[in-house]
Amino acid sequence: MHAGPILRLRGIGRRFGGLLAVSDVDLDVSDGERRAVLGPNGAGKTTLFNLICGDMPPSSGTIELYGEDVTTRPARARVKLGLARTYQQSKHLLGLTVEEAIYLSVVGVEGGRLRPVYLPRRDREMRERAREAARRVAIDDKLGQRVGDLSHGEHRQVAIAMALAAQPRILMLDEPASGLSRGERGLLTDLLLALDTSITLILIEHDMDIALRVATNVTMMHDGRVIVEGAPDEIRANEMVHDLYLGRGHRDE
C-alpha cells in the first residue's frame, strides 16, 4: 500500500477561453479507494478526468500521481505509472475482433508498438492477458467477432476489458453504464464490486444506484467546483446534493 494519497490534486483549474470548466479543485484519492465523482451535466467531471489522465493540460494547479508531479507530463507517462481509463464514447477500431482490440491495449502498455520480430511465448502471454480481461467482463464469448458488429453495451464491456488488460493500479471509468440495459447494468455493478482491492477505482456515473453502491467516497461537483465530499449515505442525505442532482427518491431511501 502507498503511504498517503496516490492521487493528489491541488488548485486544479481549466479554462477554455472565457469558460472556466474546472476551478480550484483539490482532491485526494487513497490506495484501493472506490471514489465516485458525481454532478449534473456541465459540472466539469469529464474535464477533470481529462486533466488527471493527461489528455489536456491544466490552466492552473498541480497533479501528483504516486508522489510524482505529473502536471506537465503526457498521458503515456501516466499510463506507465499504472493509470488506465475509459471514455464516454467508446474509441475502438471497429474492424478488429474483440480479442485483437484488447490485445492491442496490452501491446501499448508493454511497449507502445508492434514488434518486427515475432516472439511466440511473449505473444501468447499477452493474448492470454487479453482473453482473461475479456472473461472478467463477460465478453469472452465474442472474442472472434468484429467490434463493429457489437451492441452498445458490448462496446462498453470491451472498453473496460481494454483498460483492465493494461493491469492498472488506478482505473478511471467515465460513465460506464451509459446506454446499458438493466441486465447489463447489473453485470457492470457486479464487475465493479468484484474488482481486486489493489486497483483504485475512480468513477463518473449518472446511475446513482450503481455509483452509491460501488463507491466508498463521493466527490460532488457543480459548475466546475467541488461542493461536497463524503460517504454515500452522507451524500444521499445532503440537502444541497438533493436540490442539485439526486431527487427526493434517493434522499428518502
C-alpha positions in Angstrom: 0.0 0.0 0.0 1.2 3.5 -0.8 1.6 5.9 2.1 -0.6 8.9 1.7 -2.8 9.7 -1.3 -1.8 8.1 -4.6 -3.6 10.8 -6.5 -3.3 14.4 -5.2 -4.8 17.5 -6.9 -4.2 21.0 -5.6 -5.9 24.1 -7.1 -6.6 22.4 -10.4 -8.3 24.6 -13.0 -9.0 24.5 -16.7 -10.2 27.4 -18.8 -11.5 27.3 -22.4 -11.4 30.9 -23.5 -13.9 32.7 -21.2 -15.3 29.5 -19.8 -13.9 28.2 -16.5 -14.7 24.5 -16.8 -12.8 23.3 -13.7 -12.0 25.7 -10.9 -9.6 25.3 -7.9 -10.2 21.6 -7.4 -8.4 19.8 -4.5 -8.7 16.0 -4.5 -7.0 13.2 -2.6 -7.6 9.6 -3.5 -6.1 6.8 -1.4 -4.7 3.4 -2.5 -7.6 0.9 -3.1 -10.3 3.5 -2.7 -13.6 3.5 -4.7 -14.3 7.1 -5.5 -17.3 8.4 -7.4 -17.2 11.8 -9.0 -20.8 13.0 -9.4 -22.6 16.0 -10.6 -25.1 17.3 -13.2 -24.2 17.7 -16.9 -21.7 20.5 -17.3 -20.3 20.1 -13.8 -16.8 19.6 -15.1 -16.4 15.9 -14.3 -15.1 14.7 -17.6 -12.8 17.7 -18.0 -11.4 16.8 -14.6 -10.8 13.2 -15.8 -9.0 14.6 -18.9 -6.8 16.7 -16.7 -5.9 13.8 -14.4 -5.2 11.5 -17.3 -3.1 14.0 -19.2 -5.4 14.3 -22.2 -5.2 18.1 -21.7 -3.0 20.3 -19.5 -4.5 22.3 -16.6 -4.6 26.1 -16.7 -3.6 26.1 -13.0 -2.7 23.8 -10.2 -0.7 20.6 -9.7 -1.3 16.9 -10.1 0.7 14.3 -8.3 0.5 10.5 -9.0 2.2 8.2 -6.6 4.2 11.1 -5.2 5.4 12.3 -8.7 4.4 15.6 -10.1 2.9 14.7 -13.4 1.2 18.1 -14.1 3.1 18.7 -17.4 3.7 15.0 -18.3 1.9 13.4 -21.2 -0.8 10.8 -20.9 1.6 8.0 -21.9 3.8 8.7 -18.9 0.8 8.4 -16.6 -0.1 5.1 -18.2 3.3 3.8 -17.3 2.6 4.7 -13.7 -0.4 2.4 -13.8 -3.3 4.7 -14.8 -6.0 3.4 -17.3 -9.3 4.9 -18.3 -12.4 4.6 -20.4 -14.2 7.4 -22.2 -17.9 8.4 -22.5 -17.8 7.5 -26.2 -16.0 4.2 -26.9 -13.0 4.6 -29.1 -12.4 1.3 -30.9 -11.0 0.2 -34.3 -14.3 -1.3 -35.5 -12.6 -3.7 -38.0 -10.7 -5.5 -35.3 -12.0 -8.5 -33.4 -12.7 -8.2 -29.7 -9.5 -10.2 -28.9 -7.4 -8.1 -31.2 -8.7 -4.8 -29.7 -7.9 -5.9 -26.2 -4.6 -7.4 -27.2 -3.5 -4.1 -28.7 -4.2 -2.5 -25.3 -1.7 -4.9 -23.8 0.8 -4.2 -26.5 0.5 -0.5 -25.9 1.3 -0.8 -22.2 4.1 -3.2 -22.9 6.0 -1.1 -25.4 3.6 1.0 -27.4 4.2 -0.6 -30.8 4.0 -4.0 -32.5 7.3 -5.8 -32.7 9.0 -6.6 -36.1 10.2 -9.9 -34.6 7.5 -12.4 -33.6 8.2 -13.8 -30.1 5.8 -16.8 -29.6 6.0 -17.1 -25.8 5.6 -13.3 -25.2 2.8 -13.1 -27.7 0.9 -16.0 -26.1 1.3 -14.3 -22.7 -0.2 -11.0 -23.9 -3.0 -12.7 -25.8 -3.9 -14.7 -22.6 -4.0 -11.4 -20.7 -6.4 -10.1 -23.3 -8.6 -13.2 -23.1 -8.6 -13.1 -19.3 -9.6 -9.4 -19.3 -12.5 -10.4 -21.7 -13.5 -13.1 -19.2 -13.6 -10.7 -16.4 -16.2 -8.5 -18.1 -18.1 -11.5 -19.6 -17.3 -10.6 -23.2 -15.1 -13.7 -23.9 -17.9 -15.4 -25.9 -17.4 -12.6 -28.5 -13.6 -12.8 -28.9 -13.7 -13.7 -32.6 -16.4 -11.1 -33.5 -15.7 -7.7 -35.1 -16.0 -4.9 -32.7 -18.1 -3.0 -35.2 -20.8 -5.8 -35.1 -21.3 -5.5 -31.3 -24.1 -3.8 -29.4 -23.5 -0.5 -27.5 -23.4 -2.4 -24.2 -20.8 -4.8 -25.6 -18.7 -1.9 -26.7 -18.7 -0.7 -23.0 -17.6 -4.2 -21.9 -14.7 -4.2 -24.5 -13.6 -0.7 -23.3 -13.4 -1.9 -19.7 -11.6 -5.1 -20.7 -9.1 -3.0 -22.6 -8.4 -0.9 -19.5 -8.2 -4.0 -17.3 -5.8 -5.7 -19.7 -3.3 -2.9 -19.0 -3.2 -4.2 -15.4 -3.8 -0.7 -14.0 -3.2 0.4 -10.4 -5.8 3.2 -11.0 -8.8 2.5 -13.1 -10.9 5.6 -14.2 -14.3 4.9 -15.8 -16.3 7.7 -17.4 -20.0 6.9 -17.3 -19.5 3.1 -18.0 -23.3 2.4 -17.5 -24.4 5.0 -20.1 -26.8 3.3 -22.6 -26.7 -0.1 -20.9 -29.8 -2.2 -20.3 -30.9 -3.1 -16.8 -29.3 -6.6 -17.1 -26.0 -5.0 -18.4 -26.1 -2.5 -15.5 -26.4 -5.4 -13.1 -23.4 -7.1 -14.7 -21.4 -3.9 -14.5 -22.2 -3.4 -10.9 -21.1 -6.9 -10.1 -17.9 -6.4 -12.0 -17.0 -3.2 -10.2 -17.8 -4.7 -6.8 -15.6 -7.7 -7.6 -12.5 -5.6 -8.6 -9.4 -6.5 -6.8 -8.7 -4.2 -3.9 -5.3 -3.5 -5.3 -7.0 -1.5 -8.0 -8.1 2.0 -7.1 -11.3 2.9 -8.9 -12.4 6.5 -9.8 -15.9 6.6 -11.4 -18.1 9.1 -13.1 -21.6 7.8 -13.3 -25.1 9.2 -13.6 -26.7 6.0 -12.5 -26.9 6.7 -8.7 -27.8 3.1 -7.8 -24.5 2.0 -9.3 -22.4 4.9 -8.1 -23.6 4.9 -4.5 -23.4 1.1 -4.2 -19.9 0.8 -5.5 -18.3 3.9 -4.1 -16.8 4.3 -0.6 -16.3 8.0 -1.0 -18.1 10.6 -3.2 -17.0 13.9 -4.6 -19.8 16.1 -5.8 -19.1 18.8 -8.4 -21.2 21.7 -9.7 -20.1 24.5 -12.1 -16.6 23.2 -12.2 -16.1 23.2 -8.4 -16.1 20.5 -5.7 -19.1 21.4 -3.5 -19.2 18.5 -1.1 -17.4 15.2 -0.3 -18.5 12.3 1.9 -19.6 8.7 2.2 -22.6 7.5 0.1 -25.0 7.8 3.0 -23.9 11.4 3.7 -24.3 12.3 0.0 -27.9 10.8 0.0 -28.8 12.9 3.0 -27.2 16.1 1.9 -29.8 18.8 1.1 -27.6 20.6 -1.4 -26.9 17.4 -3.3 -30.6 16.6 -3.2 -31.5 20.0 -4.6 -28.9 19.9 -7.4 -29.0 16.4 -8.5 -30.3 13.4 -6.7 -34.1 14.0 -6.2 -36.2 13.1 -3.3 -36.4 9.3 -4.0 -32.7 8.8 -3.2 -32.7 11.2 -0.2 -35.6 9.5 1.5 -34.5 5.9 0.9 
